[in-house]
Amino acid sequence: MARTEGRLSGLPSFKLIDCERKVVVPAPAYCDYAALSYVWGPETLPPSPDQPSGHIQQPPNSTNSSVATPIHSLPKTVSDAMEVVLRLGMRYLWVDKICINQSDPREMHAQLSAMDSIYEPAHITIIAAPGSSVLFFLV
């Protein structure tokens, strides 16, 4: 089984969505996760004034400094993928727009340069190929 070990050890800021708790967490060691491949496209969900759209609540004791918004502001493709992950008996999901701090150029560069190291060890990759934006329904 693919797990968060080996090639991902070079990404210290690697985070996953905990689909059960609906929070972004530092990737636990040795956990299986799903990855989502989708089209960002135009997003009609407006961001709140002080928080970027597309992030979800951080755990209260999280040391992660990225800003988060409530789960209800997630695009439909992402919330559907979270549901698929849970239906498959899994817990964790990686989504680039949410798990990579979009306001940190260093983190973005490191993780975007390592996409193969993120998708390859994923237990499963959910591909929303027919969608034209993050508002595409999966379920």
N, C-alpha and C positions, 0 to 999 in steps of 0.2 A: 504494500500500500504506500502511496505517496504521503509524505509527511513534511512538516516544517522543520527540516534539518538540512545539513549539508550545504547545498548551494545558497540557501537563504540566510545562512549565518553571516554573510557579508552585507546584509541589509538590516542594520540594527533598528531601524525605525519601521520595520515591516509590521503592518497591522492587519487585522481581519475584523469583519463584522461578526459578532456573536449573535446569531439569529434567534437564539432562545431568549437572551436578555435584551436584545435590540440595542446593543452598544458596540462601539468600536474599541477593540482591546489590542494591546501588543500581542503578536502571534504567540500562543503557547507553544512550548517545545513539543515536538512529536505529535502534532495534531493533524488530522486529515482536514482538508478544506476544498471547497469548490471555488472556481474562478468564473467570473462573468465577462463575456465578450459581447459588446453591444455597440450601437451607434449613438454617440452623444447627441448629434443633431440639434435642432432648435429646442430650447426648453422654455415652456410657457409658465413654469412655476416661478413666481418672483421670489428673490431672496429677501430675508428679513433685513432691516436696516443695519443691524450689527453682526449678522452671522451669514456666512455663505450658504447657499442652497446646496443640498446634496450630502450633508454630513448628518450623523446621528449622535445621539446623546453619549457622552463619555461616562465611564464608570466614575463614581464619586472619588475613588482613591487613585484615579489614573494619573500617571506622571506625564502623559502625553499633553502637549500644550496646544494642539490644534483645536480650533473652535468647533462647536457642534450645534446642530439644531435638532428639534424633536423628530421622531421617526415619521410622523405624518407628512412631513415635507419631502419625503423621498419620492423620486420619480417612479412611475408604475413598473417599469422594467426591473428596477432594483428591488422593490418590495415584492414583486412576483418571484424573482430569483431567490429571495430569502425564504419564501414559502416553499419553493421547490426543494431547496436545501433541507428544510425541516422534514418535508414529505419523504425525502430519500434517507432519513435517519441520520443526517449529518447535522453539524452545529455551526460551522464557520464558513464564511463567504468572503472572497476578495473581490473588490470592485475598485478599479483605479481611481475614479473620481472621488470616492469616499475614503479609501484606505491610504491614499497618498495625500499628504498635506499640500493642497493646491497653492498655498501662499508661501511655501518654502522652496525656492528654486533649487537648492542643493538636494533636498529629498526628492523632488520631482525628477531631477536629472539622474540621480542614482537609481531610482526605481524604474524610470522609463527606459534607461539603458540596460536594465536587467529583466525586461519583460519575459525573455525566454526562461530565466531562472525562477520566475513567478508562475507562469502558466505550466511549464513542464512538470513540476512536482505536484500540481493540483490533482486531487483524486478524480475530479471530473471538471470539465469546462462547459458551462451553459452558454450556448451561442444563440443570441437573438438576431440572427441574420436577416429576417424579413423586415425588421423594424427600421424606421427612418429617423427615430429619435428615442430619447430615454422615456418617452411616454407610451411606448409600445407595450401592449399586454402580452404576457407569457402564459398566464393561466386565466 
